[in-house]
Amino acid sequence: MPDTPPSADQLETFPNPAVGRDYSIEMVCPEFTTVCPKTGQPDFGTITFTYTPGETCVELKSLKLYLQRYRNVGIFYEVVVNRLLDDFVKACRPVRCKVVGAFTPRGGISTFVTCRFEAST
């Protein structure tokens, strides 16, 4: 596995079957792992994408493979969730998108990071 994050071009898309309809898609990825850049220990979390598609939707297998590429990457929670949102927006160009990272407790502290995007009209 690489130790550098994947890129948006690894996310595949397909045409939105209901362009113009304001509907949302939610994808929950409960087995997300990275590495703590300070300790080198694994970090575990659940990543949830909620988006309103524009012209395209994300293809799920490519999303799964994209997320798996983070497994050996040393990255802070705040950085990875923002990067996930940036890459998703670049690949899919949604109307709106929210990415939530819910990470398991470390030192007795649970961490939740939420990032949002809204396309300008």
N, C-alpha and C positions, 0 to 999 in steps of 0.2 A: 504494500500500500504506500502511496506517496505521502510525504509530510507537508505538502503544500495544498491549499484549498483548491477545489475544483472551480470551473468557471461556468458562466451562464450559457456558453455555447454547448454545454453537455446536456442541457435541458431541451427535450424535444417537445413540439407542440402539434396540435391538429386543429382544423377549423372549428370554431364555435358553432354548434348546430342551431343556436337561437340568438344570433347577433341582434342586438337592440333590446333584448329582454333583460330586465334587471333581476337577475337571479344569482345566487351564491353557491359556491362549491367549497366544501370543507374537507381537508385531508389531514388525518392525524397519523403522525409517524412516531410510535412509542418507543422505538429502539435506537434513538440517535445517540451517538457517542463521539466524543472528542478527547483531547488530552489537555490537562491543566498545564499552561505554559510555565507556571511557577514550580510545581512539584513533579510534573511528568506522570501524575496519576490519571487514570481514566475518569472522565466525567460522563454522566448518563442523563438523558433528558427526553422529554416528549416535545416534538415540534408540531405545531398546528398551523396550517396555512388555511386562511379563509379568503376567498377572492370572488369578485364579479368579473367574469371574463369579458374581454373586448372582442377582437377578431379571432383569437385563438385560446385554446385550453392547453394545460400542461398534460403530457403523456406520463402516466403513473410509473411505468417501469424506469423511464429515464430519471424521474424524480428520486425514486428509490436508489438507483445507482449513484446519482449525484450526491445524495445524503451520505451514502456509505463511504464515499471518498474522504469524508471528514474524520474518519475513525482514528487516524494517527496524527492528526493535525493539532499542534499546540496553539490554542486560541481561547481568548476570554469569551464568556457568555455574551457579553454586550456586543462584541465584535462579530461573533458568528451569526447572531440573529439579525443584525443589520446587514451583514453580507448576504444571508439567505434571502432577505427581502430585496436587496439590490439586484441580485442575480435573477430572481423570479420575475421582477418587473422588467428587466432587460430582455429576458427570453419571451415572456408571455404578453407584455403590454396590457395588463388588466385595467379595468375601469377603477377598481380599488382593490387593495390587498392588505391583510393583516397577518403578521407572523408572530406567533407566541412560542417562546422557549420556556418550558417548565422543567427545571433541572432538579435532580434529587438532592436531598440535603447534604451539605458538606459542613462539617463542624457544627451541626445542629441548625444550620440555616438553609432554608429552601429559597431558591432564586427563580423569579419569573421575569422575563424580558419580553416586552411587547413593542413591535414596530408597525407603523402604518404608512400606506401610500394611497394617495387619491390623485387620479389623473386630472390635469387642468382641462377645463372645457372651453 
